[in-house]
């Protein structure tokens, strides 16, 4: 395919407006497309900070789809995956008059496994009685689905429990020895992926594939020429999950259950004795860790000797299970050898993780735990993912593009570049927003407000937020840096305000956002997951109020390990890690306000440290180009102009 000129494509306004009636030429969009064209054709790494409103998906899709190369686009969310596949790609196909071979790939757990479904149908067991009435409609879907994609079950509950019994998982896969291999949904998708021009995945799938390639001669994705990471500020966090190990009591319970179900009720079998012993020991082992803490550091050398001994005995039990599986092989069972190999892979993965845990003296990894619904989950995580990606991904991938609305810190990309291990020679580009921040936004920062952490701040914060809500007549998103503060302020204000108030956690996120958009003058109290990725354009949201600068909790086990590593290298973890991380998080939070060129409103940051601490200048430098005011009176005048 001949490569169209970027200028010609974007400046043919009449053609574009036939498909996009409201299209306007944006120089920043053209600039981004040209920069990506260069890196796609010549190779290398490019970081692009593209503010909301630039149209970045079109700017990267045009050069990669017309390059003749197979490219992976990786996003942080399924929502963006769907937008690219169902909105942006069809748009480009209309504009160019061609059809592209594009495939959306999700993690295996999103697809139905026919072998596991067959087994479940023989003895369907439900964790919740109310799910029994969904079984027949579910079976009807399985008879007609072409993709086996969980996304198709739109009328089913989001947390459908029995989906866990029938979904596709790599650790339970028999591969080519499976009786359903030829009709397997995942196998078909892999074949399609090998023919596709563009693969659209999420970060979790991308990095699980990359980690798999390093540990075994296996892969999920076919070979590719380059990658575009959209929502790239999430890359470090997701990649860290896949280059370590995780252990939980639930994993052992599931393994024991699966083996027993496969073997049948032969309780006299020596294997069952070993499995029962493994179950008792794993219960005692995981019960040794604190169940009341959200996340905690584990110093293995400081653990009681009985806990370490229990871990070593579990390793012995796992070896005994493996030996007994092979000695007691049931050739009368279907696919016996393939099943045993699958169980053996799972057992060896558990042994590798547990052995690494017990021998954890590698200073490049941190051991930590977190409380989950099903119990304790133990992690052995790399402290820095940059060196791992630097040696693997960047050395082997011809080109890579990282783009997001929040990548730079004070106009500099060094922080994100070093965190993901990209070469120092990487190119960078900052594209400012086309939105009229100067006239449509006011940033409120009270210079003389008490400092966070003081009693006076705690006492006065609810009153300030109440005044901001009243001044704006509701229509506000209140973002907090902790659940404690969110619940405290909500508890004090919910009887004092006449506007509809919504609290994170009371309803599922999608339902909460729906109500917030629909109910006039409502107020949403939120934290964590609402700082990014939510889109509420128009009059439903005209004020974003942030309680304080979003510094992470320094005693978080992974973050504290990263800071210790920086100290060891002679760096200043506060200024070189905590501050840049908080700047990027703040930019994500304030990005919730302006989602469309006609949006208008207030950004309020109730933290005077921006003016009273030296690092505040970096936060100020990272704010959008709007006028900053310090009094509610100035804000009132701005709000009245819009009425």
PyMOL commands that set and color helices and strands:
alter all, ss='L'
color gray80, all
select helices_A, chain A and resi 6-11+13-19+27-42+56-65+78-96+108-110+114-122+129-144+150-152+161-165+170-172+175-177+181-183+185-193+203-215+232-242+249-263+270-286+300-302+305-327+336-358+386-391+393-396+414-420+437-440+455-472+483-493+509-518+528-530+538-540+557-568+573-590+609-612+616-621+632-642
alter helices_A, ss='H'
color red, helices_A
select strands_A, chain A and resi 44-50+71-75+102-104+198-202+226-230+245-248+295-297+365-372+375-382+399-404+427-431+441-444+476-480+501-503+523-527+543-546+601-605+627-629
alter strands_A, ss='S'
color yellow, strands_A
deselect
rebuild
show_as cartoon
